[in-house]
């Protein structure tokens, strides 16, 4: 077992088993937005789709009371181990997004869901479960937008990161329909990775915004209107 250092969070150690999403640019972008929220010992944090758990660990290191959720048992194991490696305490729950924490509400909800548009009608399998999210990339994003009001406290905040390929405007509109005020609070642009490059022709056939070979990642912040 080999642990690596996450560069966006000095001194945090991160072990990532095969089949679990490895922290990347979107992880760092969401982490930067999370740190601006001023997490304290009074902040109840929910990490939806925690993956390796590294952002949950960082939220705990900031002082938050953190619950990390994932549907993957490998991710659950990774999150628990990474909490131990970094001397932090997490509540780790196995389940499907907010269904894993029925009736609970939080001050801060963070989410880095799978958001890569994928060909084919069936659900993703194997490693692709970490990034593929239906033909429009919104398989989980829409569910998070719709359920956010149920897990947020009256003064709570949602932070979600995804690609422009999923439709930034669609997320802002969906959150508004759910009764939340939403805006883009951070963004960065990076070259397509190998997965998107392999799908470039398909993306263009679908009419998705793939006129170049760079991807914009955004963090959207939402709170009650």
PyMOL commands that place a pseudoatom at each C-alpha (Angstrom):
pseudoatom trace, name=CA, resn=UNK, resi=1, chain=A, elem=C, hetatm=0, pos=[0.000, 0.000, 0.000]
pseudoatom trace, name=CA, resn=UNK, resi=2, chain=A, elem=C, hetatm=0, pos=[1.459, 3.358, -1.026]
pseudoatom trace, name=CA, resn=UNK, resi=3, chain=A, elem=C, hetatm=0, pos=[0.319, 6.738, 0.247]
pseudoatom trace, name=CA, resn=UNK, resi=4, chain=A, elem=C, hetatm=0, pos=[0.936, 9.898, -1.763]
pseudoatom trace, name=CA, resn=UNK, resi=5, chain=A, elem=C, hetatm=0, pos=[0.999, 13.537, -0.719]
pseudoatom trace, name=CA, resn=UNK, resi=6, chain=A, elem=C, hetatm=0, pos=[-1.846, 15.690, -2.057]
pseudoatom trace, name=CA, resn=UNK, resi=7, chain=A, elem=C, hetatm=0, pos=[-0.160, 18.865, -3.253]
pseudoatom trace, name=CA, resn=UNK, resi=8, chain=A, elem=C, hetatm=0, pos=[-3.220, 21.076, -2.710]
pseudoatom trace, name=CA, resn=UNK, resi=9, chain=A, elem=C, hetatm=0, pos=[-3.296, 20.164, 0.981]
pseudoatom trace, name=CA, resn=UNK, resi=10, chain=A, elem=C, hetatm=0, pos=[0.213, 20.146, 2.465]
pseudoatom trace, name=CA, resn=UNK, resi=11, chain=A, elem=C, hetatm=0, pos=[1.008, 17.217, 4.720]
pseudoatom trace, name=CA, resn=UNK, resi=12, chain=A, elem=C, hetatm=0, pos=[-2.198, 15.361, 3.872]
pseudoatom trace, name=CA, resn=UNK, resi=13, chain=A, elem=C, hetatm=0, pos=[-1.527, 11.758, 2.867]
pseudoatom trace, name=CA, resn=UNK, resi=14, chain=A, elem=C, hetatm=0, pos=[-3.803, 10.038, 0.403]
pseudoatom trace, name=CA, resn=UNK, resi=15, chain=A, elem=C, hetatm=0, pos=[-4.098, 6.348, -0.478]
pseudoatom trace, name=CA, resn=UNK, resi=16, chain=A, elem=C, hetatm=0, pos=[-6.199, 5.638, -3.563]
pseudoatom trace, name=CA, resn=UNK, resi=17, chain=A, elem=C, hetatm=0, pos=[-7.036, 2.033, -4.524]
pseudoatom trace, name=CA, resn=UNK, resi=18, chain=A, elem=C, hetatm=0, pos=[-7.801, 0.986, -8.068]
pseudoatom trace, name=CA, resn=UNK, resi=19, chain=A, elem=C, hetatm=0, pos=[-11.333, 1.933, -9.064]
pseudoatom trace, name=CA, resn=UNK, resi=20, chain=A, elem=C, hetatm=0, pos=[-11.523, 4.993, -6.774]
pseudoatom trace, name=CA, resn=UNK, resi=21, chain=A, elem=C, hetatm=0, pos=[-11.241, 8.500, -8.203]
pseudoatom trace, name=CA, resn=UNK, resi=22, chain=A, elem=C, hetatm=0, pos=[-7.758, 9.908, -7.742]
pseudoatom trace, name=CA, resn=UNK, resi=23, chain=A, elem=C, hetatm=0, pos=[-7.617, 13.554, -6.539]
pseudoatom trace, name=CA, resn=UNK, resi=24, chain=A, elem=C, hetatm=0, pos=[-7.096, 15.840, -9.511]
pseudoatom trace, name=CA, resn=UNK, resi=25, chain=A, elem=C, hetatm=0, pos=[-7.620, 19.456, -10.585]
pseudoatom trace, name=CA, resn=UNK, resi=26, chain=A, elem=C, hetatm=0, pos=[-11.331, 19.394, -9.755]
pseudoatom trace, name=CA, resn=UNK, resi=27, chain=A, elem=C, hetatm=0, pos=[-10.527, 18.122, -6.260]
pseudoatom trace, name=CA, resn=UNK, resi=28, chain=A, elem=C, hetatm=0, pos=[-8.112, 20.982, -5.684]
pseudoatom trace, name=CA, resn=UNK, resi=29, chain=A, elem=C, hetatm=0, pos=[-10.566, 23.540, -7.079]
pseudoatom trace, name=CA, resn=UNK, resi=30, chain=A, elem=C, hetatm=0, pos=[-13.342, 22.360, -4.785]
pseudoatom trace, name=CA, resn=UNK, resi=31, chain=A, elem=C, hetatm=0, pos=[-10.947, 22.253, -1.844]
pseudoatom trace, name=CA, resn=UNK, resi=32, chain=A, elem=C, hetatm=0, pos=[-9.970, 25.869, -2.446]
pseudoatom trace, name=CA, resn=UNK, resi=33, chain=A, elem=C, hetatm=0, pos=[-13.622, 26.913, -2.452]
pseudoatom trace, name=CA, resn=UNK, resi=34, chain=A, elem=C, hetatm=0, pos=[-14.284, 24.886, 0.682]
pseudoatom trace, name=CA, resn=UNK, resi=35, chain=A, elem=C, hetatm=0, pos=[-11.479, 26.594, 2.570]
pseudoatom trace, name=CA, resn=UNK, resi=36, chain=A, elem=C, hetatm=0, pos=[-13.056, 29.975, 1.830]
pseudoatom trace, name=CA, resn=UNK, resi=37, chain=A, elem=C, hetatm=0, pos=[-16.208, 28.876, 3.665]
pseudoatom trace, name=CA, resn=UNK, resi=38, chain=A, elem=C, hetatm=0, pos=[-14.540, 29.195, 7.056]
pseudoatom trace, name=CA, resn=UNK, resi=39, chain=A, elem=C, hetatm=0, pos=[-15.124, 25.691, 8.374]
pseudoatom trace, name=CA, resn=UNK, resi=40, chain=A, elem=C, hetatm=0, pos=[-14.976, 25.571, 12.179]
pseudoatom trace, name=CA, resn=UNK, resi=41, chain=A, elem=C, hetatm=0, pos=[-15.720, 23.138, 14.994]
pseudoatom trace, name=CA, resn=UNK, resi=42, chain=A, elem=C, hetatm=0, pos=[-19.382, 24.196, 14.734]
pseudoatom trace, name=CA, resn=UNK, resi=43, chain=A, elem=C, hetatm=0, pos=[-19.661, 23.285, 11.037]
pseudoatom trace, name=CA, resn=UNK, resi=44, chain=A, elem=C, hetatm=0, pos=[-21.426, 20.072, 10.074]
pseudoatom trace, name=CA, resn=UNK, resi=45, chain=A, elem=C, hetatm=0, pos=[-20.050, 19.033, 6.673]
pseudoatom trace, name=CA, resn=UNK, resi=46, chain=A, elem=C, hetatm=0, pos=[-21.412, 16.442, 4.244]
pseudoatom trace, name=CA, resn=UNK, resi=47, chain=A, elem=C, hetatm=0, pos=[-19.166, 15.135, 1.453]
pseudoatom trace, name=CA, resn=UNK, resi=48, chain=A, elem=C, hetatm=0, pos=[-21.381, 13.494, -1.185]
pseudoatom trace, name=CA, resn=UNK, resi=49, chain=A, elem=C, hetatm=0, pos=[-19.525, 10.927, -3.254]
pseudoatom trace, name=CA, resn=UNK, resi=50, chain=A, elem=C, hetatm=0, pos=[-16.398, 11.239, -1.174]
pseudoatom trace, name=CA, resn=UNK, resi=51, chain=A, elem=C, hetatm=0, pos=[-14.174, 8.990, -3.336]
pseudoatom trace, name=CA, resn=UNK, resi=52, chain=A, elem=C, hetatm=0, pos=[-10.764, 8.849, -1.659]
pseudoatom trace, name=CA, resn=UNK, resi=53, chain=A, elem=C, hetatm=0, pos=[-12.161, 10.979, 1.162]
pseudoatom trace, name=CA, resn=UNK, resi=54, chain=A, elem=C, hetatm=0, pos=[-9.360, 13.508, 0.937]
pseudoatom trace, name=CA, resn=UNK, resi=55, chain=A, elem=C, hetatm=0, pos=[-11.649, 16.563, 0.932]
pseudoatom trace, name=CA, resn=UNK, resi=56, chain=A, elem=C, hetatm=0, pos=[-13.574, 15.136, 3.874]
pseudoatom trace, name=CA, resn=UNK, resi=57, chain=A, elem=C, hetatm=0, pos=[-10.256, 14.681, 5.675]
pseudoatom trace, name=CA, resn=UNK, resi=58, chain=A, elem=C, hetatm=0, pos=[-9.301, 18.270, 4.888]
pseudoatom trace, name=CA, resn=UNK, resi=59, chain=A, elem=C, hetatm=0, pos=[-12.646, 19.538, 6.183]
pseudoatom trace, name=CA, resn=UNK, resi=60, chain=A, elem=C, hetatm=0, pos=[-12.062, 17.576, 9.389]
pseudoatom trace, name=CA, resn=UNK, resi=61, chain=A, elem=C, hetatm=0, pos=[-8.578, 19.018, 9.704]
pseudoatom trace, name=CA, resn=UNK, resi=62, chain=A, elem=C, hetatm=0, pos=[-10.128, 22.479, 9.470]
pseudoatom trace, name=CA, resn=UNK, resi=63, chain=A, elem=C, hetatm=0, pos=[-12.242, 21.521, 12.492]
pseudoatom trace, name=CA, resn=UNK, resi=64, chain=A, elem=C, hetatm=0, pos=[-15.502, 20.444, 10.873]
pseudoatom trace, name=CA, resn=UNK, resi=65, chain=A, elem=C, hetatm=0, pos=[-17.732, 17.590, 11.976]
pseudoatom trace, name=CA, resn=UNK, resi=66, chain=A, elem=C, hetatm=0, pos=[-17.646, 15.626, 8.758]
pseudoatom trace, name=CA, resn=UNK, resi=67, chain=A, elem=C, hetatm=0, pos=[-19.814, 12.898, 7.283]
pseudoatom trace, name=CA, resn=UNK, resi=68, chain=A, elem=C, hetatm=0, pos=[-18.484, 11.270, 4.102]
pseudoatom trace, name=CA, resn=UNK, resi=69, chain=A, elem=C, hetatm=0, pos=[-20.803, 9.259, 1.832]
pseudoatom trace, name=CA, resn=UNK, resi=70, chain=A, elem=C, hetatm=0, pos=[-20.130, 6.986, -1.132]
pseudoatom trace, name=CA, resn=UNK, resi=71, chain=A, elem=C, hetatm=0, pos=[-21.862, 4.113, -2.888]
pseudoatom trace, name=CA, resn=UNK, resi=72, chain=A, elem=C, hetatm=0, pos=[-18.538, 2.361, -3.553]
pseudoatom trace, name=CA, resn=UNK, resi=73, chain=A, elem=C, hetatm=0, pos=[-17.212, 0.065, -0.836]
pseudoatom trace, name=CA, resn=UNK, resi=74, chain=A, elem=C, hetatm=0, pos=[-13.673, 0.689, -2.084]
pseudoatom trace, name=CA, resn=UNK, resi=75, chain=A, elem=C, hetatm=0, pos=[-14.203, 4.415, -1.621]
pseudoatom trace, name=CA, resn=UNK, resi=76, chain=A, elem=C, hetatm=0, pos=[-15.549, 3.811, 1.874]
pseudoatom trace, name=CA, resn=UNK, resi=77, chain=A, elem=C, hetatm=0, pos=[-12.397, 1.846, 2.729]
pseudoatom trace, name=CA, resn=UNK, resi=78, chain=A, elem=C, hetatm=0, pos=[-10.170, 4.556, 1.213]
pseudoatom trace, name=CA, resn=UNK, resi=79, chain=A, elem=C, hetatm=0, pos=[-11.911, 7.345, 3.122]
pseudoatom trace, name=CA, resn=UNK, resi=80, chain=A, elem=C, hetatm=0, pos=[-11.598, 5.502, 6.426]
pseudoatom trace, name=CA, resn=UNK, resi=81, chain=A, elem=C, hetatm=0, pos=[-7.941, 4.709, 5.857]
pseudoatom trace, name=CA, resn=UNK, resi=82, chain=A, elem=C, hetatm=0, pos=[-7.066, 8.235, 4.729]
pseudoatom trace, name=CA, resn=UNK, resi=83, chain=A, elem=C, hetatm=0, pos=[-8.715, 9.630, 7.843]
pseudoatom trace, name=CA, resn=UNK, resi=84, chain=A, elem=C, hetatm=0, pos=[-6.489, 7.339, 9.921]
pseudoatom trace, name=CA, resn=UNK, resi=85, chain=A, elem=C, hetatm=0, pos=[-3.372, 8.221, 7.912]
pseudoatom trace, name=CA, resn=UNK, resi=86, chain=A, elem=C, hetatm=0, pos=[-3.966, 11.899, 8.667]
pseudoatom trace, name=CA, resn=UNK, resi=87, chain=A, elem=C, hetatm=0, pos=[-5.134, 11.563, 12.250]
pseudoatom trace, name=CA, resn=UNK, resi=88, chain=A, elem=C, hetatm=0, pos=[-8.653, 12.822, 11.574]
pseudoatom trace, name=CA, resn=UNK, resi=89, chain=A, elem=C, hetatm=0, pos=[-12.096, 11.569, 12.535]
pseudoatom trace, name=CA, resn=UNK, resi=90, chain=A, elem=C, hetatm=0, pos=[-14.853, 11.068, 9.956]
pseudoatom trace, name=CA, resn=UNK, resi=91, chain=A, elem=C, hetatm=0, pos=[-18.318, 9.569, 9.965]
pseudoatom trace, name=CA, resn=UNK, resi=92, chain=A, elem=C, hetatm=0, pos=[-18.213, 7.401, 6.849]
pseudoatom trace, name=CA, resn=UNK, resi=93, chain=A, elem=C, hetatm=0, pos=[-21.500, 6.080, 5.487]
pseudoatom trace, name=CA, resn=UNK, resi=94, chain=A, elem=C, hetatm=0, pos=[-22.155, 3.695, 2.616]
pseudoatom trace, name=CA, resn=UNK, resi=95, chain=A, elem=C, hetatm=0, pos=[-25.107, 4.693, 0.463]
pseudoatom trace, name=CA, resn=UNK, resi=96, chain=A, elem=C, hetatm=0, pos=[-26.551, 6.525, -2.521]
pseudoatom trace, name=CA, resn=UNK, resi=97, chain=A, elem=C, hetatm=0, pos=[-25.916, 10.245, -2.039]
pseudoatom trace, name=CA, resn=UNK, resi=98, chain=A, elem=C, hetatm=0, pos=[-28.251, 11.866, 0.531]
pseudoatom trace, name=CA, resn=UNK, resi=99, chain=A, elem=C, hetatm=0, pos=[-30.145, 8.601, 1.059]
pseudoatom trace, name=CA, resn=UNK, resi=100, chain=A, elem=C, hetatm=0, pos=[-27.212, 7.565, 3.251]
pseudoatom trace, name=CA, resn=UNK, resi=101, chain=A, elem=C, hetatm=0, pos=[-28.027, 10.325, 5.783]
pseudoatom trace, name=CA, resn=UNK, resi=102, chain=A, elem=C, hetatm=0, pos=[-31.845, 10.343, 6.019]
pseudoatom trace, name=CA, resn=UNK, resi=103, chain=A, elem=C, hetatm=0, pos=[-33.308, 13.224, 7.988]
pseudoatom trace, name=CA, resn=UNK, resi=104, chain=A, elem=C, hetatm=0, pos=[-29.989, 14.953, 8.601]
pseudoatom trace, name=CA, resn=UNK, resi=105, chain=A, elem=C, hetatm=0, pos=[-29.128, 18.532, 7.628]
pseudoatom trace, name=CA, resn=UNK, resi=106, chain=A, elem=C, hetatm=0, pos=[-25.743, 20.169, 7.250]
pseudoatom trace, name=CA, resn=UNK, resi=107, chain=A, elem=C, hetatm=0, pos=[-24.086, 23.589, 7.233]
pseudoatom trace, name=CA, resn=UNK, resi=108, chain=A, elem=C, hetatm=0, pos=[-21.883, 22.749, 4.254]
pseudoatom trace, name=CA, resn=UNK, resi=109, chain=A, elem=C, hetatm=0, pos=[-22.408, 20.147, 1.534]
pseudoatom trace, name=CA, resn=UNK, resi=110, chain=A, elem=C, hetatm=0, pos=[-19.594, 19.503, -0.942]
pseudoatom trace, name=CA, resn=UNK, resi=111, chain=A, elem=C, hetatm=0, pos=[-19.788, 17.334, -4.057]
pseudoatom trace, name=CA, resn=UNK, resi=112, chain=A, elem=C, hetatm=0, pos=[-17.399, 16.306, -6.815]
pseudoatom trace, name=CA, resn=UNK, resi=113, chain=A, elem=C, hetatm=0, pos=[-19.659, 13.870, -8.661]
pseudoatom trace, name=CA, resn=UNK, resi=114, chain=A, elem=C, hetatm=0, pos=[-18.934, 11.972, -11.872]
pseudoatom trace, name=CA, resn=UNK, resi=115, chain=A, elem=C, hetatm=0, pos=[-19.698, 14.410, -14.713]
pseudoatom trace, name=CA, resn=UNK, resi=116, chain=A, elem=C, hetatm=0, pos=[-18.082, 13.161, -17.926]
pseudoatom trace, name=CA, resn=UNK, resi=117, chain=A, elem=C, hetatm=0, pos=[-20.578, 12.683, -20.805]
pseudoatom trace, name=CA, resn=UNK, resi=118, chain=A, elem=C, hetatm=0, pos=[-20.456, 9.082, -21.964]
pseudoatom trace, name=CA, resn=UNK, resi=119, chain=A, elem=C, hetatm=0, pos=[-21.815, 7.187, -24.971]
pseudoatom trace, name=CA, resn=UNK, resi=120, chain=A, elem=C, hetatm=0, pos=[-24.043, 4.188, -24.476]
pseudoatom trace, name=CA, resn=UNK, resi=121, chain=A, elem=C, hetatm=0, pos=[-27.389, 3.773, -22.700]
pseudoatom trace, name=CA, resn=UNK, resi=122, chain=A, elem=C, hetatm=0, pos=[-26.214, 1.569, -19.836]
pseudoatom trace, name=CA, resn=UNK, resi=123, chain=A, elem=C, hetatm=0, pos=[-24.813, 2.615, -16.457]
pseudoatom trace, name=CA, resn=UNK, resi=124, chain=A, elem=C, hetatm=0, pos=[-21.040, 2.940, -16.177]
pseudoatom trace, name=CA, resn=UNK, resi=125, chain=A, elem=C, hetatm=0, pos=[-19.051, -0.063, -15.071]
pseudoatom trace, name=CA, resn=UNK, resi=126, chain=A, elem=C, hetatm=0, pos=[-15.688, -0.637, -13.448]
pseudoatom trace, name=CA, resn=UNK, resi=127, chain=A, elem=C, hetatm=0, pos=[-13.317, 2.316, -13.151]
pseudoatom trace, name=CA, resn=UNK, resi=128, chain=A, elem=C, hetatm=0, pos=[-15.575, 4.459, -15.364]
pseudoatom trace, name=CA, resn=UNK, resi=129, chain=A, elem=C, hetatm=0, pos=[-18.043, 4.735, -12.472]
pseudoatom trace, name=CA, resn=UNK, resi=130, chain=A, elem=C, hetatm=0, pos=[-15.677, 7.362, -11.069]
pseudoatom trace, name=CA, resn=UNK, resi=131, chain=A, elem=C, hetatm=0, pos=[-16.222, 9.754, -13.986]
pseudoatom trace, name=CA, resn=UNK, resi=132, chain=A, elem=C, hetatm=0, pos=[-18.933, 8.676, -16.466]
pseudoatom trace, name=CA, resn=UNK, resi=133, chain=A, elem=C, hetatm=0, pos=[-22.371, 10.214, -15.873]
pseudoatom trace, name=CA, resn=UNK, resi=134, chain=A, elem=C, hetatm=0, pos=[-24.747, 9.509, -18.748]
pseudoatom trace, name=CA, resn=UNK, resi=135, chain=A, elem=C, hetatm=0, pos=[-24.928, 11.019, -22.212]
pseudoatom trace, name=CA, resn=UNK, resi=136, chain=A, elem=C, hetatm=0, pos=[-25.172, 14.592, -20.899]
pseudoatom trace, name=CA, resn=UNK, resi=137, chain=A, elem=C, hetatm=0, pos=[-22.921, 14.151, -17.852]
pseudoatom trace, name=CA, resn=UNK, resi=138, chain=A, elem=C, hetatm=0, pos=[-25.729, 15.133, -15.492]
pseudoatom trace, name=CA, resn=UNK, resi=139, chain=A, elem=C, hetatm=0, pos=[-26.769, 11.750, -14.115]
pseudoatom trace, name=CA, resn=UNK, resi=140, chain=A, elem=C, hetatm=0, pos=[-25.747, 12.669, -10.558]
pseudoatom trace, name=CA, resn=UNK, resi=141, chain=A, elem=C, hetatm=0, pos=[-25.522, 16.451, -10.841]
pseudoatom trace, name=CA, resn=UNK, resi=142, chain=A, elem=C, hetatm=0, pos=[-29.279, 16.821, -11.312]
pseudoatom trace, name=CA, resn=UNK, resi=143, chain=A, elem=C, hetatm=0, pos=[-30.010, 14.562, -8.355]
pseudoatom trace, name=CA, resn=UNK, resi=144, chain=A, elem=C, hetatm=0, pos=[-27.696, 16.578, -6.121]
pseudoatom trace, name=CA, resn=UNK, resi=145, chain=A, elem=C, hetatm=0, pos=[-29.319, 19.845, -7.223]
pseudoatom trace, name=CA, resn=UNK, resi=146, chain=A, elem=C, hetatm=0, pos=[-32.809, 18.477, -6.534]
pseudoatom trace, name=CA, resn=UNK, resi=147, chain=A, elem=C, hetatm=0, pos=[-32.020, 17.040, -3.100]
pseudoatom trace, name=CA, resn=UNK, resi=148, chain=A, elem=C, hetatm=0, pos=[-29.765, 19.840, -1.830]
pseudoatom trace, name=CA, resn=UNK, resi=149, chain=A, elem=C, hetatm=0, pos=[-32.564, 21.773, -0.069]
pseudoatom trace, name=CA, resn=UNK, resi=150, chain=A, elem=C, hetatm=0, pos=[-33.439, 18.671, 1.950]
pseudoatom trace, name=CA, resn=UNK, resi=151, chain=A, elem=C, hetatm=0, pos=[-29.930, 18.300, 3.392]
pseudoatom trace, name=CA, resn=UNK, resi=152, chain=A, elem=C, hetatm=0, pos=[-29.057, 21.974, 3.873]
pseudoatom trace, name=CA, resn=UNK, resi=153, chain=A, elem=C, hetatm=0, pos=[-29.802, 23.891, 7.030]
pseudoatom trace, name=CA, resn=UNK, resi=154, chain=A, elem=C, hetatm=0, pos=[-31.532, 27.265, 6.558]
pseudoatom trace, name=CA, resn=UNK, resi=155, chain=A, elem=C, hetatm=0, pos=[-28.142, 28.997, 6.386]
pseudoatom trace, name=CA, resn=UNK, resi=156, chain=A, elem=C, hetatm=0, pos=[-26.366, 26.074, 4.725]
pseudoatom trace, name=CA, resn=UNK, resi=157, chain=A, elem=C, hetatm=0, pos=[-24.225, 26.141, 1.592]
pseudoatom trace, name=CA, resn=UNK, resi=158, chain=A, elem=C, hetatm=0, pos=[-23.710, 23.716, -1.290]
pseudoatom trace, name=CA, resn=UNK, resi=159, chain=A, elem=C, hetatm=0, pos=[-20.454, 23.596, -3.266]
pseudoatom trace, name=CA, resn=UNK, resi=160, chain=A, elem=C, hetatm=0, pos=[-20.397, 21.448, -6.411]
pseudoatom trace, name=CA, resn=UNK, resi=161, chain=A, elem=C, hetatm=0, pos=[-17.696, 21.168, -9.053]
pseudoatom trace, name=CA, resn=UNK, resi=162, chain=A, elem=C, hetatm=0, pos=[-18.145, 20.000, -12.641]
pseudoatom trace, name=CA, resn=UNK, resi=163, chain=A, elem=C, hetatm=0, pos=[-17.165, 20.557, -16.271]
pseudoatom trace, name=CA, resn=UNK, resi=164, chain=A, elem=C, hetatm=0, pos=[-18.639, 23.079, -18.677]
pseudoatom trace, name=CA, resn=UNK, resi=165, chain=A, elem=C, hetatm=0, pos=[-19.509, 20.077, -20.865]
pseudoatom trace, name=CA, resn=UNK, resi=166, chain=A, elem=C, hetatm=0, pos=[-22.400, 19.335, -18.478]
pseudoatom trace, name=CA, resn=UNK, resi=167, chain=A, elem=C, hetatm=0, pos=[-23.920, 22.783, -18.866]
pseudoatom trace, name=CA, resn=UNK, resi=168, chain=A, elem=C, hetatm=0, pos=[-23.106, 25.417, -16.267]
pseudoatom trace, name=CA, resn=UNK, resi=169, chain=A, elem=C, hetatm=0, pos=[-26.335, 27.260, -16.981]
pseudoatom trace, name=CA, resn=UNK, resi=170, chain=A, elem=C, hetatm=0, pos=[-28.333, 24.049, -16.545]
pseudoatom trace, name=CA, resn=UNK, resi=171, chain=A, elem=C, hetatm=0, pos=[-26.971, 23.637, -13.016]
pseudoatom trace, name=CA, resn=UNK, resi=172, chain=A, elem=C, hetatm=0, pos=[-27.663, 27.252, -12.078]
pseudoatom trace, name=CA, resn=UNK, resi=173, chain=A, elem=C, hetatm=0, pos=[-31.212, 26.943, -13.395]
pseudoatom trace, name=CA, resn=UNK, resi=174, chain=A, elem=C, hetatm=0, pos=[-31.832, 23.634, -11.648]
pseudoatom trace, name=CA, resn=UNK, resi=175, chain=A, elem=C, hetatm=0, pos=[-30.638, 25.002, -8.312]
pseudoatom trace, name=CA, resn=UNK, resi=176, chain=A, elem=C, hetatm=0, pos=[-32.799, 28.100, -8.741]
pseudoatom trace, name=CA, resn=UNK, resi=177, chain=A, elem=C, hetatm=0, pos=[-35.834, 25.881, -9.348]
pseudoatom trace, name=CA, resn=UNK, resi=178, chain=A, elem=C, hetatm=0, pos=[-34.974, 24.081, -6.122]
pseudoatom trace, name=CA, resn=UNK, resi=179, chain=A, elem=C, hetatm=0, pos=[-35.172, 27.400, -4.274]
pseudoatom trace, name=CA, resn=UNK, resi=180, chain=A, elem=C, hetatm=0, pos=[-31.458, 28.123, -4.044]
pseudoatom trace, name=CA, resn=UNK, resi=181, chain=A, elem=C, hetatm=0, pos=[-29.456, 31.135, -5.135]
pseudoatom trace, name=CA, resn=UNK, resi=182, chain=A, elem=C, hetatm=0, pos=[-26.451, 29.855, -7.077]
pseudoatom trace, name=CA, resn=UNK, resi=183, chain=A, elem=C, hetatm=0, pos=[-23.400, 31.383, -8.713]
pseudoatom trace, name=CA, resn=UNK, resi=184, chain=A, elem=C, hetatm=0, pos=[-20.014, 30.353, -10.096]
pseudoatom trace, name=CA, resn=UNK, resi=185, chain=A, elem=C, hetatm=0, pos=[-17.351, 31.162, -7.508]
pseudoatom trace, name=CA, resn=UNK, resi=186, chain=A, elem=C, hetatm=0, pos=[-14.264, 29.571, -9.048]
pseudoatom trace, name=CA, resn=UNK, resi=187, chain=A, elem=C, hetatm=0, pos=[-13.146, 28.263, -12.413]
pseudoatom trace, name=CA, resn=UNK, resi=188, chain=A, elem=C, hetatm=0, pos=[-10.125, 26.990, -14.260]
pseudoatom trace, name=CA, resn=UNK, resi=189, chain=A, elem=C, hetatm=0, pos=[-9.359, 25.696, -17.757]
pseudoatom trace, name=CA, resn=UNK, resi=190, chain=A, elem=C, hetatm=0, pos=[-7.233, 22.674, -18.601]
pseudoatom trace, name=CA, resn=UNK, resi=191, chain=A, elem=C, hetatm=0, pos=[-6.502, 20.451, -21.615]
pseudoatom trace, name=CA, resn=UNK, resi=192, chain=A, elem=C, hetatm=0, pos=[-8.747, 17.474, -22.277]
pseudoatom trace, name=CA, resn=UNK, resi=193, chain=A, elem=C, hetatm=0, pos=[-7.558, 14.292, -20.621]
pseudoatom trace, name=CA, resn=UNK, resi=194, chain=A, elem=C, hetatm=0, pos=[-7.367, 10.972, -22.422]
pseudoatom trace, name=CA, resn=UNK, resi=195, chain=A, elem=C, hetatm=0, pos=[-11.004, 10.079, -21.751]
pseudoatom trace, name=CA, resn=UNK, resi=196, chain=A, elem=C, hetatm=0, pos=[-12.405, 13.243, -23.342]
pseudoatom trace, name=CA, resn=UNK, resi=197, chain=A, elem=C, hetatm=0, pos=[-9.912, 13.131, -26.202]
pseudoatom trace, name=CA, resn=UNK, resi=198, chain=A, elem=C, hetatm=0, pos=[-11.044, 9.600, -26.999]
pseudoatom trace, name=CA, resn=UNK, resi=199, chain=A, elem=C, hetatm=0, pos=[-14.652, 10.871, -27.193]
pseudoatom trace, name=CA, resn=UNK, resi=200, chain=A, elem=C, hetatm=0, pos=[-14.087, 14.105, -29.068]
pseudoatom trace, name=CA, resn=UNK, resi=201, chain=A, elem=C, hetatm=0, pos=[-15.868, 13.043, -32.247]
pseudoatom trace, name=CA, resn=UNK, resi=202, chain=A, elem=C, hetatm=0, pos=[-18.816, 11.660, -30.247]
pseudoatom trace, name=CA, resn=UNK, resi=203, chain=A, elem=C, hetatm=0, pos=[-19.070, 14.847, -28.161]
pseudoatom trace, name=CA, resn=UNK, resi=204, chain=A, elem=C, hetatm=0, pos=[-19.304, 16.904, -31.330]
pseudoatom trace, name=CA, resn=UNK, resi=205, chain=A, elem=C, hetatm=0, pos=[-21.917, 14.578, -32.778]
pseudoatom trace, name=CA, resn=UNK, resi=206, chain=A, elem=C, hetatm=0, pos=[-24.017, 15.091, -29.654]
pseudoatom trace, name=CA, resn=UNK, resi=207, chain=A, elem=C, hetatm=0, pos=[-23.817, 18.856, -30.031]
pseudoatom trace, name=CA, resn=UNK, resi=208, chain=A, elem=C, hetatm=0, pos=[-22.074, 19.213, -26.701]
pseudoatom trace, name=CA, resn=UNK, resi=209, chain=A, elem=C, hetatm=0, pos=[-19.789, 22.245, -26.320]
pseudoatom trace, name=CA, resn=UNK, resi=210, chain=A, elem=C, hetatm=0, pos=[-16.610, 20.561, -27.494]
pseudoatom trace, name=CA, resn=UNK, resi=211, chain=A, elem=C, hetatm=0, pos=[-15.372, 23.010, -30.117]
pseudoatom trace, name=CA, resn=UNK, resi=212, chain=A, elem=C, hetatm=0, pos=[-11.831, 22.809, -28.796]
pseudoatom trace, name=CA, resn=UNK, resi=213, chain=A, elem=C, hetatm=0, pos=[-9.695, 20.498, -26.724]
pseudoatom trace, name=CA, resn=UNK, resi=214, chain=A, elem=C, hetatm=0, pos=[-9.814, 22.347, -23.415]
pseudoatom trace, name=CA, resn=UNK, resi=215, chain=A, elem=C, hetatm=0, pos=[-12.261, 21.919, -20.579]
pseudoatom trace, name=CA, resn=UNK, resi=216, chain=A, elem=C, hetatm=0, pos=[-13.471, 24.529, -18.113]
pseudoatom trace, name=CA, resn=UNK, resi=217, chain=A, elem=C, hetatm=0, pos=[-14.089, 23.366, -14.568]
pseudoatom trace, name=CA, resn=UNK, resi=218, chain=A, elem=C, hetatm=0, pos=[-16.317, 25.457, -12.321]
pseudoatom trace, name=CA, resn=UNK, resi=219, chain=A, elem=C, hetatm=0, pos=[-17.301, 25.473, -8.674]
pseudoatom trace, name=CA, resn=UNK, resi=220, chain=A, elem=C, hetatm=0, pos=[-20.902, 26.498, -8.129]
pseudoatom trace, name=CA, resn=UNK, resi=221, chain=A, elem=C, hetatm=0, pos=[-21.956, 27.807, -4.728]
pseudoatom trace, name=CA, resn=UNK, resi=222, chain=A, elem=C, hetatm=0, pos=[-25.609, 27.687, -3.715]
pseudoatom trace, name=CA, resn=UNK, resi=223, chain=A, elem=C, hetatm=0, pos=[-27.565, 28.786, -0.677]
pseudoatom trace, name=CA, resn=UNK, resi=224, chain=A, elem=C, hetatm=0, pos=[-31.205, 29.404, 0.138]
pseudoatom trace, name=CA, resn=UNK, resi=225, chain=A, elem=C, hetatm=0, pos=[-32.679, 32.435, -1.639]
for i in range(1, 225): cmd.bond("trace and resi %d" % i, "trace and resi %d" % (i + 1))
show_as sticks, trace
zoom trace
